[in-house]
Amino acid sequence: NIFHVLALGFPPAEPSATTRAYFGSINFFGGPSENSLKTSTVLADMEANNPDAMFVFLSDVWLDKVSVTERLRRLFTGYSSMPPTAFVFCGNFLSAVGEPGYAAKLKDHLKLLGELIAEFTQLASHSMFLFVPGPADPGSPNIFPRPPLPTHVTQDLAKLVPKAQFLTNPARVQYCTQEIVIFREDIVTKLCRNAIYFPETGDIPSHFAKTITCQAHLAPLPLHTCPVFWDHDRALSLYPLPDLIITADKFEPFTAENLGCQVINPGTFSKHDFSFKTYIPSSKTVEDSQVPAED
């Protein structure tokens, strides 16, 4: 007997507005508030009236590369007169993956980064600096969700930059009414490798965005491919759909969208001509950005 499959598809994705129409003000996203901040008119007004708010996303920020630290200095110089709401740095934070003394080297380079940021007093006092660990960074086995970078590695940076915060992987950020999910994993590559049927039409970013939004999960893969702590699988849930998902992946940079949920990948900072992504919450726009070479 042979089991014949005539059609195979995703469960239908559900727009965030549809979910909230059924569940009201229940807070699915997390955080201290009992009610979803999506319903707050005060925060919605603050969001709309602050067009200067901006998030800057960089991935694979290899601090042991001189070219990377030089471009970071140029990046901070460019933003020093108009500090963004937050810089989000995703690992890995060193290019020398697997070498002995990785944690000690990372501590030293994070301290140097802290000293660099501290030179720009406007940024250090007005912008948040958020750090999401990568697959090779110390802290835990490669099982999701991952804890933040260990305190003994980050303490020097934290003293130099009081507004630095070290997040879990994946991480959730609430800005006014907007929900932002950050995930550092080469998940696009894994999904392509484990696809039952690789699409013949369309582009990979669009298919990827549709996959994770329809599955309402950051890693819809078998546990042996992408291990997850079963008791904490909720951390990878995408229900209801957030406003923005950052999947920091070594795949080429992209921006895609499905049912009002934007999915972006900043790409490896140094491998893609020092490109990064910026997000403007007031207009919900994603912009492709790049740190230029010296004139």
Backbone hydrogen bonds in HBPLUS format (Angstrom, degrees):
<---DONOR---> <-ACCEPTOR-->    atom                        ^
c    i                          cat <-CA-CA->   ^        H-A-AA   ^      H-
h    n   atom  resd res      DA  || num        DHA   H-A  angle D-A-AA Bond
n    s   type  num  typ     dist DA aas  dist angle  dist       angle   num
A0018-THR N   A0015-PRO O   3.07 MM   3  5.38 124.9  2.39 104.1 117.5     1
A0019-THR N   A0015-PRO O   3.22 MM   4  6.63 160.6  2.26 155.6 160.4     2
A0020-ARG N   A0016-SER O   3.01 MM   4  6.25 165.9  2.03 155.9 159.5     3
A0021-ALA N   A0017-ALA O   2.98 MM   4  6.09 135.7  2.19 136.6 148.1     4
A0022-TYR N   A0019-THR O   3.12 MM   3  5.47 135.9  2.32 103.2 114.3     5
A0023-PHE N   A0019-THR O   3.04 MM   4  6.32 159.8  2.08 150.4 156.7     6
A0024-GLY N   A0020-ARG O   2.75 MM   4  5.06 131.4  1.98 135.6 139.9     7
A0036-SER N   A0025-SER O   2.69 MM  11  5.07 158.1  1.74 134.2 141.6     8
A0039-THR N   A0036-SER O   3.30 MM   3  6.14 169.5  2.31 118.6 120.8     9
A0040-SER N   A0037-LEU O   3.18 MM   3  5.27 166.5  2.20 107.4 111.5    10
A0044-ALA N   A0040-SER O   3.13 MM   4  6.26 150.6  2.22 136.5 145.1    11
A0045-ASP N   A0041-THR O   2.96 MM   4  6.15 152.1  2.04 144.2 150.2    12
A0046-MET N   A0042-VAL O   3.04 MM   4  6.34 158.2  2.09 146.6 152.8    13
A0047-GLU N   A0043-LEU O   2.90 MM   4  6.06 156.7  1.95 148.2 154.3    14
A0048-ALA N   A0044-ALA O   3.01 MM   4  6.21 160.9  2.05 145.6 150.3    15
A0049-ASN N   A0045-ASP O   2.94 MM   4  6.02 148.3  2.04 147.9 156.3    16
A0050-ASN N   A0047-GLU O   3.39 MM   3  5.46 164.3  2.42 106.2 107.9    17
A0053-ALA N   A0050-ASN O   3.22 MM   3  5.87 168.7  2.24 118.3 121.7    18
A0085-THR N   A0054-MET O   2.77 MM  31  5.25 134.1  1.98 134.9 149.9    19
A0086-ALA N   A0054-MET O   3.38 MM  32  6.93 153.9  2.46 152.1 155.6    20
A0055-PHE N   A0279-TYR O   2.89 MM 224  5.09 158.3  1.94 145.9 153.2    21
A0279-TYR N   A0055-PHE O   2.86 MM 224  5.09 154.2  1.93 144.4 151.7    22
A0056-VAL N   A0086-ALA O   2.96 MM  30  6.34 159.7  2.00 157.5 164.0    23
A0088-VAL N   A0056-VAL O   2.69 MM  32  5.95 165.1  1.71 176.1 177.2    24
A0057-PHE N   A0277-LYS O   2.82 MM 220  5.25 177.5  1.82 166.0 166.5    25
A0277-LYS N   A0057-PHE O   3.19 MM 220  5.25 163.2  2.22 148.8 151.8    26
A0058-LEU N   A0088-VAL O   2.94 MM  30  6.25 164.3  1.96 175.2 173.5    27
A0090-CYS N   A0058-LEU O   2.89 MM  32  6.17 150.0  1.98 146.2 156.1    28
A0269-PHE N   A0059-SER O   2.94 MM 210  5.73 158.7  1.99 156.7 157.3    29
A0060-ASP N   A0090-CYS O   2.99 MM  30  5.86 118.6  2.38 116.7 133.6    30
A0065-LYS N   A0062-TRP O   3.21 MM   3  5.81 163.4  2.24 118.2 120.5    31
A0063-LEU N   A0093-PHE O   2.84 MM  30  5.77 155.9  1.89 139.0 140.0    32
A0068-VAL N   A0065-LYS O   3.06 MM   3  5.31 126.8  2.35 101.6 115.0    33
A0069-THR N   A0065-LYS O   3.20 MM   4  6.63 162.3  2.23 157.1 160.5    34
A0070-GLU N   A0066-VAL O   2.95 MM   4  6.15 153.7  2.02 151.5 159.3    35
A0071-ARG N   A0067-SER O   3.10 MM   4  6.26 155.2  2.16 138.7 144.9    36
A0072-LEU N   A0068-VAL O   2.85 MM   4  6.13 148.2  1.95 148.4 158.3    37
A0073-ARG N   A0069-THR O   3.03 MM   4  6.23 155.0  2.09 142.1 147.8    38
A0074-ARG N   A0070-GLU O   3.11 MM   4  6.45 155.6  2.17 143.0 149.5    39
A0075-LEU N   A0071-ARG O   2.77 MM   4  6.00 149.7  1.86 144.5 153.7    40
A0076-PHE N   A0072-LEU O   2.83 MM   4  6.09 164.9  1.85 156.5 158.9    41
A0077-THR N   A0073-ARG O   2.91 MM   4  6.09 153.0  1.98 145.2 153.3    42
A0078-GLY N   A0074-ARG O   3.00 MM   4  6.20 154.5  2.06 143.7 149.9    43
A0079-TYR N   A0075-LEU O   3.11 MM   4  6.42 146.8  2.23 146.0 154.8    44
A0080-SER N   A0076-PHE O   2.91 MM   4  5.77 117.2  2.32 141.5 155.7    45
A0080-SER N   A0077-THR O   3.40 MM   3  5.19 150.4  2.49  94.4 102.8    46
A0082-MET N   A0079-TYR O   3.00 MM   3  5.28 145.7  2.12 109.0 119.4    47
A0128-MET N   A0085-THR O   3.03 MM  43  6.29 166.3  2.05 133.7 137.6    48
A0087-PHE N   A0128-MET O   2.84 MM  41  6.20 159.0  1.88 155.7 158.6    49
A0130-LEU N   A0087-PHE O   2.82 MM  43  6.13 171.6  1.82 171.4 172.2    50
A0089-PHE N   A0130-LEU O   2.77 MM  41  6.09 166.1  1.79 175.4 171.1    51
A0132-VAL N   A0089-PHE O   2.90 MM  43  6.29 162.7  1.93 160.1 164.9    52
A0091-GLY N   A0132-VAL O   2.89 MM  41  6.24 147.4  2.00 164.5 174.2    53
A0097-VAL N   A0095-SER O   2.89 MM   2  5.66 135.3  2.10 106.7  93.0    54
A0105-LYS N   A0101-GLY O   2.98 MM   4  6.20 163.0  2.01 157.7 162.5    55
A0106-LEU N   A0102-TYR O   2.84 MM   4  6.04 154.8  1.91 148.8 156.7    56
A0107-LYS N   A0103-ALA O   2.94 MM   4  6.19 154.9  2.00 147.1 153.2    57
A0108-ASP N   A0104-ALA O   3.15 MM   4  6.44 160.0  2.19 146.1 150.5    58
A0109-HIS N   A0105-LYS O   2.96 MM   4  6.23 162.3  1.99 153.5 158.2    59
A0110-LEU N   A0106-LEU O   2.84 MM   4  5.98 151.7  1.92 150.6 158.4    60
A0111-LYS N   A0107-LYS O   3.05 MM   4  6.24 150.6  2.14 143.2 150.9    61
A0112-LEU N   A0108-ASP O   3.06 MM   4  6.41 153.3  2.13 143.5 150.7    62
A0113-LEU N   A0109-HIS O   2.93 MM   4  6.17 147.9  2.03 139.5 148.5    63
A0114-GLY N   A0110-LEU O   2.85 MM   4  6.16 154.0  1.92 145.8 152.9    64
A0115-GLU N   A0111-LYS O   2.94 MM   4  6.28 151.9  2.02 148.7 156.1    65
A0116-LEU N   A0112-LEU O   2.98 MM   4  6.24 148.4  2.08 141.5 150.3    66
A0117-ILE N   A0113-LEU O   2.87 MM   4  6.20 163.3  1.89 157.2 160.8    67
A0118-ALA N   A0114-GLY O   2.92 MM   4  6.04 157.4  1.98 146.4 153.0    68
A0119-GLU N   A0116-LEU O   3.17 MM   3  5.43 144.1  2.31 102.0 112.0    69
A0120-PHE N   A0117-ILE O   2.93 MM   3  5.55 149.2  2.03 116.6 124.9    70
A0124-ALA N   A0120-PHE O   2.94 MM   4  6.16 171.2  1.95 161.1 164.1    71
A0125-SER N   A0121-THR O   3.03 MM   4  6.03 143.4  2.17 141.5 149.1    72
A0126-HIS N   A0122-GLN O   3.04 MM   4  5.99 138.3  2.22 140.9 151.1    73
A0127-SER N   A0123-LEU O   2.88 MM   4  5.18 162.8  1.91 141.8 146.4    74
A0129-PHE N   A0163-LYS O   3.17 MM  34  6.21 162.8  2.20 136.0 135.1    75
A0165-GLN N   A0129-PHE O   2.79 MM  36  6.15 158.9  1.83 158.1 160.6    76
A0131-PHE N   A0165-GLN O   2.98 MM  34  6.38 149.9  2.07 156.1 165.4    77
A0167-LEU N   A0131-PHE O   2.85 MM  36  5.84 153.0  1.92 151.3 160.4    78
A0137-ASP N   A0134-GLY O   3.21 MM   3  5.33 150.4  2.31 105.0 113.7    79
A0143-ILE N   A0141-PRO O   2.71 MM   2  5.54 136.6  1.90 109.2  95.0    80
A0144-PHE N   A0227-PRO O   3.06 MM  83  6.38 173.7  2.07 139.3 139.1    81
A0229-PHE N   A0144-PHE O   2.69 MM  85  6.05 160.6  1.73 161.6 167.9    82
A0146-ARG N   A0169-ASN O   2.69 MM  23  4.95 168.4  1.70 149.3 148.4    83
A0169-ASN N   A0146-ARG O   2.98 MM  23  4.95 159.3  2.02 138.6 142.0    84
A0153-VAL N   A0150-PRO O   3.07 MM   3  5.51 146.5  2.18 108.9 118.6    85
A0154-THR N   A0150-PRO O   3.26 MM   4  6.58 144.2  2.40 144.6 154.8    86
A0154-THR N   A0151-THR O   3.11 MM   3  5.10 122.0  2.47  95.3 109.9    87
A0155-GLN N   A0151-THR O   2.90 MM   4  5.59 131.7  2.13 158.6 162.7    88
A0158-ALA N   A0154-THR O   2.91 MM   4  6.11 162.3  1.94 160.7 166.7    89
A0159-LYS N   A0155-GLN O   3.09 MM   4  6.28 147.0  2.20 142.7 149.7    90
A0160-LEU N   A0156-ASP O   3.23 MM   4  6.49 152.6  2.31 143.8 150.8    91
A0161-VAL N   A0157-LEU O   2.81 MM   4  5.96 150.6  1.90 155.5 164.3    92
A0164-ALA N   A0161-VAL O   3.01 MM   3  5.59 152.5  2.09 127.9 127.2    93
A0171-ALA N   A0182-ILE O   2.82 MM  11  5.11 157.4  1.87 147.2 155.0    94
A0182-ILE N   A0171-ALA O   2.86 MM  11  5.11 167.5  1.88 148.0 151.7    95
A0173-VAL N   A0180-ILE O   2.78 MM   7  5.04 169.5  1.79 155.4 158.7    96
A0180-ILE N   A0173-VAL O   2.88 MM   7  5.04 156.7  1.93 158.0 163.1    97
A0175-TYR N   A0178-GLN O   2.95 MM   3  5.17 159.9  1.99 150.0 154.9    98
A0178-GLN N   A0175-TYR O   2.75 MM   3  5.17 149.3  1.84 147.0 141.1    99
A0243-ASP N   A0179-GLU O   2.96 MM  64  5.36 138.1  2.14 133.6 146.4   100
A0244-LEU N   A0179-GLU O   3.25 MM  65  6.62 155.0  2.31 159.1 161.2   101
A0181-VAL N   A0244-LEU O   2.94 MM  63  6.35 162.7  1.97 156.8 161.7   102
A0246-ILE N   A0181-VAL O   2.76 MM  65  6.17 167.1  1.78 164.9 169.5   103
A0183-PHE N   A0246-ILE O   2.76 MM  63  6.02 158.6  1.81 172.0 179.1   104
A0248-ALA N   A0183-PHE O   2.85 MM  65  6.11 135.2  2.06 145.7 158.5   105
A0185-GLU N   A0248-ALA O   3.28 MM  63  6.27 136.4  2.48 144.1 155.6   106
A0187-ILE N   A0185-GLU O   2.73 MM   2  5.24 140.5  1.88 101.8  90.2   107
A0190-LYS N   A0186-ASP O   3.35 MM   4  6.62 158.0  2.40 141.0 147.1   108
A0191-LEU N   A0187-ILE O   2.92 MM   4  6.07 158.1  1.97 148.5 153.9   109
A0192-CYS N   A0188-VAL O   3.00 MM   4  6.23 159.9  2.04 151.0 156.3   110
A0193-ARG N   A0189-THR O   2.99 MM   4  6.17 156.7  2.04 147.4 153.9   111
A0194-ASN N   A0190-LYS O   3.01 MM   4  6.14 141.8  2.17 142.6 152.1   112
A0207-HIS N   A0203-ASP O   3.20 MM   4  6.50 163.9  2.23 154.3 159.1   113
A0208-PHE N   A0204-ILE O   2.79 MM   4  5.94 158.9  1.83 160.5 167.2   114
A0209-ALA N   A0205-PRO O   2.91 MM   4  6.11 164.9  1.93 150.5 154.0   115
A0210-LYS N   A0206-SER O   3.01 MM   4  6.19 158.9  2.05 145.7 151.7   116
A0211-THR N   A0207-HIS O   2.88 MM   4  6.05 150.5  1.97 143.7 152.2   117
A0212-ILE N   A0208-PHE O   3.09 MM   4  6.41 168.0  2.11 164.4 162.4   118
A0213-THR N   A0209-ALA O   3.12 MM   4  6.12 153.3  2.20 143.7 151.5   119
A0214-CYS N   A0210-LYS O   2.90 MM   4  5.80 156.7  1.95 143.6 150.3   120
A0215-GLN N   A0211-THR O   2.97 MM   4  6.01 157.9  2.02 146.3 153.1   121
A0216-ALA N   A0212-ILE O   2.89 MM   4  5.60 114.6  2.33 121.0 135.9   122
A0217-HIS N   A0212-ILE O   3.21 MM   5  5.48 144.5  2.34 141.7 151.5   123
A0238-LEU N   A0216-ALA O   2.91 MM  22  4.42 161.6  1.94 114.3 110.9   124
A0218-LEU N   A0236-LEU O   2.91 MM  18  5.29 153.5  1.98 147.4 156.2   125
A0221-LEU N   A0219-ALA O   2.74 MM   2  5.49 135.4  1.93 110.3  95.7   126
A0225-THR N   A0222-PRO O   2.99 MM   3  5.39 145.0  2.11 109.0 119.6   127
A0226-CYS N   A0222-PRO O   3.04 MM   4  6.36 158.9  2.09 156.1 162.6   128
A0232-HIS N   A0229-PHE O   2.83 MM   3  5.39 149.2  1.93 117.3 127.3   129
A0233-ASP N   A0230-TRP O   3.34 MM   3  5.15 165.6  2.36 108.1 106.3   130
A0235-ALA N   A0232-HIS O   3.04 MM   3  5.85 160.6  2.08 121.4 126.1   131
A0236-LEU N   A0233-ASP O   2.91 MM   3  5.64 161.5  1.94 122.6 128.2   132
A0237-SER N   A0234-ARG O   3.05 MM   3  5.07 163.7  2.08 106.9 111.8   133
A0262-GLN N   A0243-ASP O   3.16 MM  19  6.32 167.5  2.17 142.6 138.9   134
A0245-ILE N   A0262-GLN O   2.79 MM  17  6.17 153.5  1.86 159.8 168.7   135
A0264-ILE N   A0245-ILE O   2.90 MM  19  6.34 163.8  1.93 168.1 173.5   136
A0247-THR N   A0264-ILE O   2.96 MM  17  6.24 158.1  2.01 167.4 173.6   137
A0254-PHE N   A0265-ASN O   3.17 MM  11  5.30 146.9  2.29 131.0 139.9   138
A0265-ASN N   A0254-PHE O   2.96 MM  11  5.30 156.9  2.01 153.5 152.2   139
A0256-ALA N   A0263-VAL O   2.81 MM   7  5.15 163.0  1.84 155.3 160.9   140
A0263-VAL N   A0256-ALA O   2.81 MM   7  5.15 170.1  1.82 140.6 143.8   141
A0258-ASN N   A0261-CYS O   3.05 MM   3  5.36 155.9  2.11 140.1 146.8   142
A0261-CYS N   A0258-ASN O   3.04 MM   3  5.36 163.6  2.06 115.4 120.5   143
A0272-HIS N   A0268-THR O   3.17 MM   4  6.09 138.3  2.36 155.6 161.7   144
A0274-PHE N   A0269-PHE O   2.80 MM   5  4.67 120.3  2.16 157.9 169.5   145
A0275-SER N   A0272-HIS O   3.18 MM   3  5.81 127.4  2.47 113.7 124.0   146
A0291-VAL N   A0274-PHE O   2.99 MM  17  5.64 162.3  2.02 149.3 153.1   147
A0276-PHE N   A0289-SER O   2.91 MM  13  5.26 158.5  1.95 130.9 134.4   148
A0289-SER N   A0276-PHE O   2.92 MM  13  5.26 159.7  1.96 167.3 160.5   149
A0278-THR N   A0287-GLU O   3.02 MM   9  5.20 159.1  2.07 148.5 154.0   150
A0287-GLU N   A0278-THR O   2.85 MM   9  5.20 163.5  1.87 149.4 154.6   151
A0280-ILE N   A0285-THR O   2.94 MM   5  5.39 165.1  1.96 158.0 162.9   152
A0284-LYS N   A0280-ILE O   2.82 MM   4  5.54 119.7  2.18 144.4 161.6   153
A0285-THR N   A0280-ILE O   3.30 MM   5  5.39 145.3  2.43 139.9 141.2   154
